[in-house]
Amino acid sequence: MSAEYATSAEKSLPWLKFANPRNFYPLAGKMIPWFTALAIIFTLIGLYISFFVAPTDYKQGESYRIMFIHVPAAWMSMFIYIVMACYAAIGLIWNIKLSDMMAGALAPTGAIFTFLALWTGAFWGRPTWGAYWVWDARLTSELILLFLYLGFISLRAAIDDPRRAARASGLLALVGVINVPIIYYSVKWWNTLHQGASVSVTESPKMASIMLTAMAVMAFAFWMYTIAVVLARVRTDILEREREAVWVVEEVSRTA
Amino acid sequence: MWRGMLQRELTLALRRPQDVLTSLIFFVIVVSLFPLGVSPQLSVLQGIAPGVIWVAALLANMLSLSRLFSDDFRDGTLEQMLIAPQPLSLVVFSKIFAHWLLSGVPLVLISPLLGMQLGLAGDPLKMLMLTLLLGTPVLSLIGAIGAALTLGVRGGGVLLSLLILPLYVPVLIFATGAVDAVGSGFDADAQVSLLAAFLVLALCFAPWAAAAALRIMME
């Protein structure tokens, strides 16, 4: 019954066949080098603009340049959580194994970007605010976001059965994503010292367009890096979970 | 059905009163440690009192949460509840309600005593009780999701704290904010309304999410 369903669905939506780990594995393998190359190229361009093209800030001097890592990392940390929750929801609702794997593979990268945003923020805070850490709203909510990522990763790691681990952590990601805006606004009302967002969708940016370009390029580079790393992680996960399947045995013995 | 479930939970808990008492005593001890660690000066203690009492309440609540489902899980009752014709979220809700009656209400009742120990009096003390009354059910409701997700997982107790404590942050912020506002002579209507809003939101979603989590962990 499931095979019949799959074929009819695949006829109407041809790309749906890549939801099958067996078809996705080679596709991901082909995509990884491209995304890696894009990540490297855009990082180099982005860093070049940030260090050599962007002008020195009249108030913060050279120290503001850490922003070109800090802001894209903070963007990524939040985007990845939402993307992860979407994959988790798809995995829970339609029972798609690959979607669960994607959610699990995104979590470590999201946690790394959250940590990076906090770390670079501390280094930026020292020259501008005079302290590595202040209990400001955005710092605090970023810290709580890190805790949410760590909870997701630990729950997934603690449950032995991969299927159950994926579903349980998926539910946690959904509960978390409902809470993220609530936490963000409660912390915001609680205390605010952080400078207002310099880039906003609704109003024109308050900074030189070259700085904006550098940040956009870096954000794009981070996206490419994320996709490459996540695909690599999903490929490993597929091999591990499908280790009983004939194609995996053939694949591993062929490449080994 | 609902009343039957509640009665069962309460009877079971009252047969073993030490479980209820342990988390209450824990609450009292944690609060009493702060004057020893920080300073016995009432002016200092007054400033930190709402935060200390609330953080202790979060920890005490979490301590008792790990037992919310685990006993019924171990003796197989939970499986019976899962296949029972009654909706699982209703069963879960009555368990959460019983948990709050046994772990939240005692905290509310003993909080004025601890508040006075830390130099709170008058309106801030009343506000502390009100926030605990509104906030502790939210803790039990959100915590039930975590308790369900860590059911039968190794290292469940520590894991539970990692999953749940970040989600308690909004309650902590507005509850302590309300007490602080009243203490400095302001109106705390906004904070109290938000706490009530969290309670309504948690009442709608948490039993349902906890039931879904139970189904995942028991399948």
Interface residues (C-beta under 8 A of the other chain):
Chain A: I144 F147 L148 L150 G151 S154 L155 A158 I159 R164 R167 A168 L171 L172 L174 V175 G176 I178 N179 I182 I183 S186 V187 W189 W190
Chain B: I145 L149 T150 V153 R154 G155 G156 L159 L162 L163 L165 P166 L167 V169 P170 I173 F174 G177 L194 F198 F205 A209 A212 A213 I216 M217 E219
